[in-house]
Amino acid sequence: MTYMPERPEPEPASDHFLPAVQFSMATLTGWGLIWLLLQENSLDGDIVLVDANIRYRKAVAGRPEAIASRDKLSGDLDRLARGSKARIKLEVTVGQGDEVGAVFTGTYMVLPGQKHSAE
């Protein structure tokens, strides 16, 4: 989960940039979850976003949060452990509390890191 600084009620002039901020926030949250999974499994790899889609529902006032969870993730890190690239697909919601402002779906490739290329 990541947070954005709190913002007041949406204003038409500031909403111009909100989709870009939500997309960036969701992308980094997904990347962070994959990075944590690599750390937990003692794996090394370069995480690259290769495809993404975001559906905007509405602007979110206050302090938006981006949430990624393992139950909305699919992929196989076993391939990375064997020295091959791994594909991970996940979903991130951006909103506040029960209010969803956007839903991001990203596909990331994890390329074997230096440990595998040196072997």
C-alpha positions as CSV (number, residue, x, y, z in Angstrom):
1,M,0.0,0.0,0.0
2,T,1.3,3.5,-0.8
3,Y,-0.2,6.9,0.0
4,M,-0.3,10.2,-1.7
5,P,-0.2,13.5,0.2
6,E,-3.6,14.6,1.3
7,R,-5.4,16.8,-1.1
8,P,-8.5,18.9,-0.6
9,E,-11.8,18.3,-2.4
10,P,-11.1,17.9,-6.1
11,E,-10.9,21.1,-8.1
12,P,-11.3,21.2,-11.8
13,A,-7.9,22.8,-12.4
14,S,-6.0,20.3,-10.3
15,D,-7.9,17.3,-11.6
16,H,-6.0,17.8,-14.9
17,F,-3.0,16.0,-13.4
18,L,-4.8,13.4,-11.2
19,P,-4.9,10.5,-13.8
20,A,-1.1,10.7,-14.3
21,V,-0.5,10.7,-10.5
22,Q,-2.9,7.7,-10.0
23,F,-1.2,5.8,-12.8
24,S,2.3,6.4,-11.4
25,M,1.1,5.5,-7.9
26,A,-0.4,2.3,-9.1
27,T,2.6,1.4,-11.2
28,L,5.0,1.9,-8.3
29,T,2.7,0.0,-5.9
30,G,2.7,-3.0,-8.2
31,W,6.4,-2.8,-8.7
32,G,6.9,-2.7,-4.9
33,L,4.8,-5.8,-4.3
34,I,6.8,-7.8,-6.9
35,W,10.1,-6.5,-5.3
36,L,8.9,-7.7,-1.9
37,L,8.1,-11.1,-3.3
38,L,11.6,-11.3,-4.8
39,Q,13.1,-10.4,-1.4
40,E,11.0,-13.0,0.4
41,N,12.1,-15.7,-2.0
42,S,15.8,-14.6,-2.1
43,L,15.5,-13.9,-5.9
44,D,17.3,-11.2,-7.9
45,G,15.8,-9.7,-11.0
46,D,15.0,-6.5,-12.9
47,I,11.3,-5.6,-12.8
48,V,9.9,-4.0,-16.0
49,L,6.4,-2.9,-16.7
50,V,5.5,-4.2,-20.1
51,D,1.7,-3.6,-20.4
52,A,-0.7,-1.6,-18.3
53,N,-4.3,-0.5,-18.3
54,I,-6.1,1.8,-15.9
55,R,-9.8,2.5,-15.6
56,Y,-10.6,5.8,-14.0
57,R,-13.9,6.0,-12.1
58,K,-13.7,9.3,-10.3
59,A,-11.4,11.7,-8.5
60,V,-10.6,10.9,-4.9
61,A,-10.3,13.7,-2.3
62,G,-8.3,13.4,0.9
63,R,-5.3,11.1,1.0
64,P,-5.6,8.5,-1.8
65,E,-4.0,5.1,-1.3
66,A,-2.9,2.4,-3.8
67,I,-3.4,-1.2,-2.8
68,A,-2.0,-4.3,-4.3
69,S,-2.5,-7.7,-2.8
70,R,-1.2,-11.2,-3.5
71,D,-4.7,-12.5,-4.1
72,K,-5.0,-10.3,-7.2
73,L,-1.6,-11.4,-8.6
74,S,-0.8,-14.2,-11.0
75,G,2.5,-15.4,-12.3
76,D,5.3,-17.8,-11.7
77,L,8.5,-16.8,-9.9
78,D,9.8,-20.4,-10.2
79,R,10.8,-19.6,-13.8
80,L,13.0,-16.7,-12.4
81,A,14.6,-19.1,-9.9
82,R,15.6,-21.3,-12.8
83,G,17.2,-18.4,-14.6
84,S,14.4,-17.5,-17.0
85,K,12.3,-14.4,-17.2
86,A,9.0,-14.4,-15.3
87,R,5.7,-12.8,-16.1
88,I,3.6,-11.3,-13.3
89,K,0.2,-9.8,-13.8
90,L,-1.5,-7.9,-10.9
91,E,-4.3,-5.5,-10.1
92,V,-4.0,-2.3,-8.0
93,T,-6.9,-0.2,-6.7
94,V,-6.4,3.5,-6.1
95,G,-8.9,5.2,-3.8
96,Q,-9.7,6.1,-0.2
97,G,-11.3,3.6,2.1
98,D,-14.1,1.9,0.3
99,E,-14.2,4.6,-2.4
100,V,-12.4,3.4,-5.6
101,G,-11.1,6.1,-7.9
102,A,-9.2,3.8,-10.4
103,V,-8.3,0.2,-11.1
104,F,-4.9,-0.6,-12.6
105,T,-4.0,-3.8,-14.3
106,G,-0.3,-4.3,-15.0
107,T,1.9,-7.0,-16.6
108,Y,5.5,-6.9,-15.4
109,M,8.4,-9.0,-16.6
110,V,11.1,-9.9,-14.2
111,L,14.4,-10.5,-15.9
112,P,17.1,-12.6,-14.3
113,G,19.4,-10.4,-12.3
114,Q,23.2,-10.3,-12.0
115,K,23.4,-13.5,-9.9
116,H,22.1,-15.6,-12.8
117,S,24.0,-13.9,-15.5
118,A,27.3,-14.4,-13.7
119,E,26.7,-18.1,-13.3
